[in-house]
Every structure is written in C-alpha cells, then in structure tokens.
Amino acid sequence: MAMESVAHPLLVDEVTLKARIRPRWALLLPNVPLVCQIAASCYRAIQGPDVLPWALLCSIWVSDMGLFHTGFFFMLPVPACIHLEKVGSVMLQGVVVIIWALWGCIMVANGATWQWSVFVLVAAIYIFTEFVPALRTDFWKAGPAHGQGMYTHTGNLIFELCLWSLYA
C-alpha cells in the first residue's frame, strides 16, 4: 500500500513560493520612490515639529516595503482557509485611508493652503491607477499587485516633499 503525500495546510509549497517571489529587477524600480519616502519621512520625524505623524508614515512605508513590495506578507504560513491575497487587499485600503488621515493632520496642524490641491491630485493618482483597476478586474488581487506600478509611490513622494514647504 503506497503512502500518499499530503501537504500540510500551514506550509507553502515550493511552486507557490516561487510564484509569489518577484524578480529582483521588478523590486528595484518601483521601490526607488518608496525608499526615498522612507528617508524623507524619517528625516521629517527627526526634525519635527510633527514627530508622531511623520514617524507613523515612516513606519508604514517601511512595513509596506518589507511586507507588500517584497511579497513576504503573501508567503506567511497560515491555514489554507485564510486567503492572504484577500486580507492584503482589504488591509491595503485601510492603510491608504490612514496615510491620507496622517497627511491631513499634518496639513491642518501647519495651515496648508495649496498643498490640499496636490493632495487631491495624489489621491486621484492612487484611485485611478490602483483602486479603480482593481475594482474593474479582481479586487482581491489589489494587495499582491500593489507595489508593481510606478505612479502611486512617485506621487506620494512628490506630495510629501510638497509638505516640507510647510516647515520653511
């Protein structure tokens, strides 16, 4: 009687693992603006006066890089009944709202004027390059697809540098 090999539901098989790991060149290009965002947010947190919002933004960007852009989040060993693609897609939308709220706090605290129009532009970039396409195709793949485009983090970086004008 031959023994059948049954995969443990908590372990990720090698084929799935290879499919979820992005090639190094695919990681580099979209991550250049993200690395700059990390550095800029860290610098602003150190310089103050809005230490807490900038530190939170920095930690969000670091975790975005470490979990989503590398694909590590989607390789976590979880029971088969938990679909990390779906969890990541929902979590991504919540984090976007938190980021927008932190930016709003920074702008309100510092009396922003023209920065609000740049904020609307950056929000539109996210909505039309990531959110709407996810809704039109498969929303549950928005999490794994995040970090592959060039527009969102480039727009975020430009906006965060615009926020620096509040401290001049």
C-alpha positions as CSV (number, residue, x, y, z in Angstrom):
1,M,0.0,0.0,0.0
2,A,1.6,3.2,-1.1
3,M,1.6,6.2,1.1
4,E,0.2,9.4,-0.4
5,S,2.0,12.6,0.2
6,V,-0.4,15.2,1.7
7,A,0.8,18.7,2.1
8,H,0.3,20.3,5.4
9,P,-2.1,23.2,5.1
10,L,0.2,25.5,7.0
11,L,3.1,25.1,4.7
12,V,3.6,26.8,1.4
13,D,4.8,24.5,-1.4
14,E,7.8,25.4,-3.5
15,V,5.9,26.2,-6.7
16,T,3.6,28.7,-4.8
17,L,6.6,30.2,-3.1
18,K,8.5,30.8,-6.4
19,A,5.4,32.3,-8.0
20,R,5.0,34.8,-5.1
21,I,8.6,36.0,-5.1
22,R,9.2,38.8,-7.6
23,P,12.4,39.0,-9.6
24,R,14.9,41.4,-8.2
25,W,14.7,43.9,-11.1
26,A,10.9,44.1,-10.6
27,L,11.5,45.0,-7.0
28,L,14.1,47.7,-7.7
29,L,12.3,50.2,-9.9
30,P,9.0,50.8,-8.1
31,N,10.9,50.8,-4.8
32,V,13.2,53.7,-5.5
33,P,10.4,56.3,-4.7
34,L,9.4,54.2,-1.7
35,V,13.0,54.2,-0.3
36,C,13.1,58.0,-0.8
37,Q,9.7,58.2,1.1
38,I,11.2,56.3,4.0
39,A,14.2,58.5,4.1
40,A,12.2,61.7,3.8
41,S,9.6,60.7,6.5
42,C,12.4,59.6,8.8
43,Y,14.1,62.9,8.3
44,R,10.9,64.9,9.0
45,A,10.2,62.8,12.1
46,I,13.7,63.6,13.4
47,Q,13.4,67.3,12.6
48,G,9.9,67.8,14.0
49,P,7.7,69.5,14.9
50,D,5.2,66.9,13.7
51,V,7.1,63.9,15.0
52,L,4.3,61.5,15.5
53,P,2.6,61.7,12.1
54,W,5.9,61.6,10.3
55,A,7.2,58.6,12.4
56,L,3.9,56.8,11.7
57,L,4.3,57.5,8.0
58,C,7.9,56.2,8.1
59,S,6.8,53.0,9.8
60,I,4.0,52.5,7.3
61,W,6.4,52.9,4.4
62,V,9.0,50.5,6.0
63,S,6.3,47.9,6.5
64,D,4.9,48.4,3.0
65,M,8.4,47.7,1.6
66,G,9.0,44.8,3.9
67,L,5.7,43.1,3.6
68,F,4.0,44.0,0.3
69,H,6.7,45.1,-2.1
70,T,8.8,42.0,-1.3
71,G,5.8,39.7,-1.3
72,F,6.7,38.4,2.1
73,F,3.2,39.0,3.5
74,F,1.7,36.7,0.9
75,M,4.2,33.9,1.9
76,L,3.3,33.8,5.5
77,P,2.4,30.3,6.7
78,V,-1.2,30.5,7.6
79,P,-4.1,28.0,7.5
80,A,-5.5,27.3,4.0
81,C,-8.8,28.9,4.9
82,I,-7.1,32.3,5.3
83,H,-6.6,33.9,1.9
84,L,-3.7,36.3,2.3
85,E,-4.4,37.9,-1.1
86,K,-7.9,39.0,0.2
87,V,-6.6,40.0,3.6
88,G,-3.8,42.1,2.0
89,S,-6.2,43.7,-0.5
90,V,-8.6,44.9,2.3
91,M,-5.7,45.9,4.6
92,L,-4.2,48.0,1.8
93,Q,-7.3,50.1,1.5
94,G,-7.4,50.7,5.3
95,V,-3.7,51.7,5.3
96,V,-4.3,54.2,2.4
97,V,-7.0,55.9,4.5
98,I,-4.7,56.0,7.5
99,I,-2.0,57.6,5.3
100,W,-4.4,60.2,4.0
101,A,-5.5,61.0,7.5
102,L,-1.9,61.5,8.7
103,W,-1.3,63.8,5.7
104,G,-4.5,65.7,6.6
105,C,-3.4,66.1,10.2
106,I,0.0,67.5,9.1
107,M,-1.7,69.9,6.7
108,V,-4.3,71.1,9.3
109,A,-1.7,71.5,12.0
110,N,0.5,73.6,9.8
111,G,-2.1,75.7,7.9
112,A,-1.7,74.2,4.5
113,T,-3.1,76.1,1.5
114,W,-2.0,74.9,-2.0
115,Q,-0.9,71.6,-0.6
116,W,-4.5,70.5,-0.4
117,S,-4.7,70.6,-4.2
118,V,-1.6,68.4,-4.5
119,F,-3.2,66.0,-2.0
120,V,-6.3,65.7,-4.2
121,L,-4.1,65.1,-7.2
122,V,-2.1,62.3,-5.4
123,A,-5.4,60.8,-4.2
124,A,-6.6,60.8,-7.8
125,I,-3.4,59.1,-8.9
126,Y,-4.0,56.3,-6.4
127,I,-7.7,56.0,-7.2
128,F,-7.3,55.8,-10.9
129,T,-4.0,53.8,-11.2
130,E,-4.6,51.2,-8.4
131,F,-8.1,51.3,-6.9
132,V,-10.4,51.6,-10.0
133,P,-8.4,49.0,-12.0
134,A,-8.6,46.6,-9.0
135,L,-12.4,47.1,-8.9
136,R,-12.7,46.5,-12.6
137,T,-10.7,43.3,-12.7
138,D,-10.3,41.5,-9.4
139,F,-10.3,43.5,-6.2
140,W,-8.9,40.6,-4.2
141,K,-5.7,40.8,-6.2
142,A,-5.1,44.5,-5.3
143,G,-2.9,43.6,-2.4
144,P,-0.5,41.4,-4.3
145,A,-0.4,43.8,-7.2
146,H,0.4,46.8,-5.0
147,G,4.0,47.9,-5.4
148,Q,4.3,46.9,-9.1
149,G,3.3,50.3,-10.5
150,M,5.4,53.4,-10.7
151,Y,2.7,56.1,-10.2
152,T,1.4,55.8,-6.6
153,H,4.7,56.0,-4.7
154,T,6.2,58.5,-7.0
155,G,3.1,60.7,-6.4
156,N,3.3,60.1,-2.7
157,L,7.0,61.1,-2.6
158,I,6.3,64.3,-4.6
159,F,3.4,65.2,-2.2
160,E,5.4,64.5,0.9
161,L,8.2,66.8,-0.4
162,C,5.5,69.4,-1.0
163,L,4.5,69.1,2.6
164,W,8.1,70.1,3.5
165,S,7.2,73.6,2.3
166,L,5.0,73.9,5.4
167,Y,8.2,74.0,7.5
168,A,10.1,76.7,5.6
